[in-house]
Amino acid sequence: MKPLNLVVFGFNPWSRMWKRTQTLTSLLRGRPGLGDILFVNPSLHAMDLARRPVLLKSSAVRESLAYAGGKRTPEGVTVYTPVVPPLAYPGKPLAGLRRRLEMGRIGPFVRDDFILYMNALLRKDNTVFWELFERARHRIFDWSDDFSTFAANARERRVDEEIATTFLEASDLVVAVNESLAARARQVNPHSYCLRNATNFELMNRAESEATPVHGGIAALRGPVVGYMGYMNPTRIDTELLRAVATENPDLQFVFLGPMVTDNPLGTELPLRPNVHFFPPVPYDELPGVLKGFDVCIIPNRINEHTAGNDPIKLFDYLACGRPIVATPTAGLEGFAEVVDLATDATEFTAALRRNLQPRAGADEARARRLQAARENSWQARADKLGGWLDAAILNKGAGGE
């Protein structure tokens, strides 16, 4: 059988931060039966960029624009960012131009049978995607978050839920980021499996190397460092808990490093505290230096519908650096009680931080358990599992099960 090209529509754009779908699809490259891989970034809209030129100052937008003409990465994956012209929506004068531009880049990958890998709930105004949805020989749905909870209102949420159901019904293979979503998927599609997030162990474990320099801003701090790495999203982070813990522990330095979803994601009081520090994102390969500067890593998530579909990648990255972890009992931490200290309120959180900052018997054994858990949850292991399901469901049907 002729190899099948893989056309991927990602929820997150291809970037130096190496998110789930980017990592998995790049590791699938070269698998027998698979041809070339095209990774389609979320669209950028020319009118948005013209009306809000400040967007062009964003490193994420600039990085995405670099793929507007289509570009092959060192990993051998072609990445393309569609830029939507003005008046190019269905029924508008330039809708045909939009299709010609996008199919000019996507067309070479879909001349023959292909696999459509769906990791974003794209609505009907994205006519090229839905044309490819109908034409695809096979479909994979990577349900990496409960996307419908991001909807702005109830009507949009219903639309997103309908799209998710359509994807579930039409897919040869569904992989969900946690068991909760996987169970929902199995109610619609029996070929649904749980494929959790993971870590790049070899990279993140460099935090243990003497040769890895500590992030400069963190190295300048005095006192134990309690660290958080990742998006600062107020719908997910328990800001009330953090304010209480930072107030109760003035001798501890609280570091938050990563993109801010809003200008002031953690409220008005927390950033003013002298023991709370914010740092912008760093390139992916510099994250070990960030982790090396942490004495304790934290996952202070709220428990709500926005976190119910979670499987925090930071959990696995934290494990790979060997540092103690304190977290709220958010989704995705099930089964990790031996390597994560769970806390339900500020008092318990403070106690767990203090406990992990003190020398104690069994600390070396606890660190070894964390590192072993990280090794067992590597992206390569996840890609191997996905590849096995891909073989069975699509590339050579009937050649085994899970």
C-alpha positions in Angstrom: 0.0 0.0 0.0 1.2 3.5 -0.8 2.2 5.5 2.3 -0.5 7.8 3.5 0.4 11.4 4.2 -0.6 12.8 7.5 -2.3 16.3 7.6 -2.5 17.7 11.1 -4.7 20.6 12.3 -3.2 21.7 15.7 -4.9 23.5 18.5 -1.5 25.0 19.4 0.8 26.3 16.7 4.1 24.7 16.0 6.6 26.5 18.2 9.7 26.2 20.2 7.6 25.2 23.2 6.9 21.7 21.8 3.3 21.0 22.9 1.6 17.6 22.7 0.5 17.3 19.1 3.6 18.8 17.7 5.7 16.3 19.7 3.6 13.3 18.9 3.4 13.9 15.1 7.1 14.7 14.8 7.9 11.4 16.6 5.6 9.5 14.2 7.6 10.7 11.2 9.2 7.8 9.3 6.8 5.2 10.7 6.2 2.4 8.1 3.0 3.2 6.1 3.1 7.0 6.8 4.2 9.4 4.1 4.9 13.1 4.5 3.5 15.1 7.4 1.9 18.6 7.1 1.2 20.5 10.3 -1.4 23.2 9.8 -1.2 26.0 12.4 -4.3 27.9 13.7 -5.1 30.6 11.1 -4.1 34.2 11.5 -6.4 36.9 10.2 -5.0 39.8 8.2 -7.6 42.2 9.4 -6.8 41.4 13.1 -3.1 42.1 12.4 -3.9 45.3 10.6 -6.3 46.6 13.3 -4.1 45.6 16.2 -0.5 45.9 15.1 0.6 45.3 18.7 -0.1 41.6 17.9 3.0 41.6 15.7 5.1 42.3 18.8 4.1 38.9 20.1 6.8 36.3 19.7 4.2 33.6 19.2 2.5 35.5 16.4 5.8 36.3 14.7 6.9 32.7 15.0 3.6 31.5 13.5 3.9 34.1 10.6 7.2 32.6 9.7 5.3 29.6 8.4 2.9 31.5 6.3 4.5 30.3 3.1 5.0 26.8 4.4 8.3 25.6 5.7 10.0 22.3 6.3 11.4 21.9 9.9 14.6 20.2 10.9 12.4 17.3 12.1 11.2 16.8 8.5 7.6 18.1 9.1 6.2 20.8 6.8 4.5 23.5 8.8 2.0 26.0 7.3 0.1 28.9 8.8 -2.9 30.1 6.8 -3.3 33.9 6.8 -6.9 34.7 6.1 -7.4 37.7 3.7 -10.0 40.4 4.5 -13.5 39.6 3.3 -12.5 35.9 2.8 -15.2 34.2 4.8 -18.0 32.0 3.3 -20.3 34.2 1.1 -17.8 37.1 1.1 -16.0 38.3 -2.1 -12.6 36.8 -1.4 -13.7 33.4 -0.1 -12.5 31.8 -3.3 -9.1 33.5 -3.0 -8.8 32.1 0.5 -9.5 28.6 -0.7 -7.0 28.9 -3.5 -4.3 30.2 -1.2 -4.8 27.5 1.4 -5.1 24.6 -1.1 -2.1 25.8 -2.9 -0.1 24.9 0.2 -2.1 21.9 1.4 -3.0 20.4 -2.0 0.3 18.6 -2.6 -0.2 16.6 0.6 -3.8 15.5 -0.3 -3.6 14.5 -3.9 -3.8 10.9 -2.9 -5.4 9.2 0.1 -4.4 10.8 3.4 -5.0 10.7 7.1 -6.6 13.8 8.8 -5.3 14.3 12.3 -7.7 16.7 14.2 -6.6 18.5 17.3 -8.9 21.6 17.1 -12.6 22.1 16.9 -12.7 24.0 13.7 -16.0 25.6 12.8 -17.9 25.6 9.5 -16.4 28.9 8.4 -13.1 27.0 7.9 -14.3 25.6 4.6 -11.0 24.1 3.6 -10.8 22.0 6.7 -14.3 20.7 6.2 -13.6 19.9 2.6 -10.6 17.9 3.8 -12.7 16.3 6.5 -15.0 14.9 3.8 -12.2 13.8 1.5 -9.9 12.1 4.1 -9.4 8.4 3.8 -9.0 8.1 7.6 -9.4 10.4 10.5 -7.8 10.6 14.0 -9.2 12.9 16.7 -6.7 13.9 19.4 -9.0 15.2 22.2 -6.2 16.9 24.1 -8.6 19.1 26.2 -12.3 19.6 26.8 -12.3 22.3 24.2 -15.9 23.2 24.6 -15.2 24.7 28.0 -13.2 27.5 26.3 -16.3 28.7 24.4 -17.3 32.3 25.0 -21.0 31.6 25.6 -23.6 28.8 25.7 -24.4 28.9 22.0 -20.7 28.5 21.0 -20.3 25.8 23.6 -23.2 23.8 21.9 -21.5 24.3 18.5 -18.2 23.0 19.9 -19.9 20.0 21.5 -21.6 19.2 18.2 -18.3 19.4 16.4 -16.6 17.1 18.9 -19.4 14.6 18.5 -18.9 14.7 14.8 -15.2 14.1 15.1 -15.8 11.2 17.5 -18.4 9.5 15.2 -16.2 9.9 12.1 -12.8 8.9 13.4 -11.0 5.6 12.9 -9.0 6.4 16.1 -9.6 8.7 19.0 -7.0 9.5 21.6 -8.0 11.4 24.7 -5.7 13.2 27.2 -7.3 11.7 30.3 -9.5 8.8 31.3 -12.5 11.1 31.9 -12.5 12.2 28.2 -11.6 8.7 27.0 -14.7 7.3 28.8 -16.9 9.9 27.1 -15.3 9.1 23.8 -15.9 5.4 24.2 -19.7 6.0 24.5 -19.6 7.2 20.9 -16.6 5.4 19.4 -15.2 2.1 20.6 -11.8 2.8 19.1 -11.0 5.4 21.8 -8.1 5.3 24.1 -6.5 7.3 26.9 -3.1 8.8 25.8 -1.8 11.1 28.5 0.6 13.9 28.2 4.3 13.2 28.9 7.8 14.8 29.1 10.9 15.1 27.1 12.9 13.3 29.8 16.3 13.7 28.3 15.9 17.4 28.1 14.1 18.2 31.4 16.4 15.9 33.4 19.3 18.3 32.5 18.1 20.2 35.5 20.1 17.7 37.5 23.3 18.4 35.6 26.0 20.6 37.1 26.6 21.9 33.6 23.2 23.5 33.4 23.1 27.1 34.5 20.2 28.3 36.6 17.9 30.9 35.0 19.5 34.3 35.7 16.5 35.9 37.3 15.9 33.0 39.6 19.5 32.6 40.5 19.5 36.2 41.8 16.7 35.5 44.4 17.5 34.9 48.0 15.7 32.1 49.9 13.9 28.9 48.9 12.2 29.1 45.5 8.7 27.8 45.0 8.2 27.5 41.2 5.4 27.4 38.7 6.1 27.0 35.0 3.5 27.3 32.3 0.5 29.4 31.2 -0.8 31.8 33.8 -4.6 31.4 33.2 -6.9 32.8 35.9 -9.6 30.3 35.0 -7.2 27.5 36.0 -4.9 28.9 38.6 -6.3 29.2 42.2 -5.3 32.8 42.8 -7.0 33.0 46.2 -4.9 30.0 47.4 -1.7 31.5 46.1 -2.3 34.9 47.7 -2.9 33.2 51.1 0.2 30.9 50.7 2.5 33.8 49.6 1.2 36.0 52.5 1.8 33.2 55.0 5.3 32.5 53.8 7.2 35.8 53.3 10.5 34.0 53.5 9.8 31.9 50.4 10.2 33.2 46.9 7.3 32.4 44.6 8.3 32.3 40.9 5.9 32.2 38.0 7.4 31.7 34.5 5.4 31.5 31.3 3.0 33.3 29.0 0.3 35.5 30.6 -3.2 35.0 29.2 -4.2 38.5 30.6 -2.1 41.4 31.7 -2.8 40.6 35.3 -3.7 36.9 35.5 -3.2 36.5 39.3 -5.1 39.5 40.5 -4.1 42.9 41.7 -2.5 42.0 45.1 -0.2 39.1 44.4 2.2 40.7 41.9 2.8 43.6 44.4 4.2 41.2 47.1 8.0 41.4 47.4 8.3 37.6 47.4 6.3 37.0 44.2 8.2 37.2 40.9 7.0 36.9 37.3 9.3 36.0 34.4 8.5 35.8 30.6 8.7 32.5 28.7 12.1 31.1 27.7 13.0 28.9 24.8 12.1 25.3 25.3 15.7 24.1 25.6 16.3 26.6 28.4 13.6 25.2 30.6 16.0 22.9 32.5 17.7 26.0 33.8 14.4 27.2 35.1 13.6 23.9 36.8 17.1 23.8 38.3 16.3 27.0 40.2 13.2 25.6 41.8 13.4 24.0 45.3 9.7 22.9 45.1 7.5 22.8 42.0 3.8 23.6 42.3 0.5 23.0 40.4 -2.0 25.3 42.2 -5.0 24.6 39.9 -8.6 25.3 40.6 -11.0 22.4 40.7 -13.6 23.4 38.1 -14.8 22.5 34.6 -11.8 24.3 33.0 -9.4 21.9 34.8 -11.6 18.7 34.6 -10.2 17.9 31.2 -6.6 18.6 32.2 -3.5 16.4 32.1 -0.8 19.0 33.0 2.4 18.5 30.9 4.2 20.4 33.7 3.5 17.4 36.1 5.8 15.2 33.9 8.4 17.9 33.3 8.5 18.5 37.1 9.0 14.8 37.7 11.9 14.7 35.2 13.8 17.4 37.1 13.5 15.3 40.3 12.2 18.2 42.5 9.4 17.8 45.0 5.9 18.7 43.8 3.0 20.2 45.7 -0.4 20.4 43.9 -4.1 20.7 44.4 -6.0 17.5 43.5 -6.6 18.6 40.0 -7.5 16.3 37.1 -4.5 14.4 35.7 -2.8 13.7 39.1 -4.7 10.5 39.7 -2.3 7.7 40.3 0.6 10.0 41.2 0.1 10.1 45.0 3.5 8.5 45.7 5.3 11.3 43.8 3.1 14.4 44.4 2.0 16.0 47.7 -1.7 16.9 47.3 -3.2 19.9 49.3 -6.8 21.0 49.3 -6.4 24.5 51.0 -3.8 27.1 51.9 -3.0 25.5 55.2 -2.3 22.1 53.7 -0.4 23.7 50.9 1.9 25.6 53.2 2.5 22.5 55.3 3.4 20.5 52.2 5.9 23.2 51.1 7.5 23.4 54.5 7.7 19.6 54.7 9.5 19.3 51.3 11.9 22.2 52.1 13.2 20.4 55.2 15.9 17.7 55.1 14.1 14.4 55.9 14.7 10.7 55.8 13.9 9.0 52.5 14.4 12.1 50.4 16.7 10.4 48.0 14.3 7.5 47.6 11.5 9.9 46.9 13.5 11.7 44.3 14.3 8.3 42.6 10.6 7.5 42.5 9.9 10.8 40.8 12.6 10.3 38.2 11.3 6.7 37.5 7.8 8.0 37.1 9.1 10.6 34.5 11.0 7.9 32.6 7.8 5.8 32.3 5.9 8.9 31.0 8.1 10.0 28.2 6.9 11.4 24.9 8.7 8.6 23.0 6.7 6.0 25.0 3.5 7.9 24.2 4.4 8.0 20.5 5.1 4.3 20.4 1.7 3.6 21.9 0.0 5.9 19.5 1.9 4.3 16.6 0.6 0.9 17.7 -3.0 2.0 17.7 -2.4 3.7 14.3 -1.1 0.5 12.9 -4.0 -1.5 14.1 -6.8 1.0 13.2 -5.5 2.3 9.9 -2.1 1.3 8.5 -2.5 -2.5 8.8 -6.0 -3.2 10.2 -6.2 -6.4 12.1 -2.6 -6.5 13.1 -3.1 -6.6 16.8 -4.9 -4.6 19.5 -3.7 -2.3 22.2 
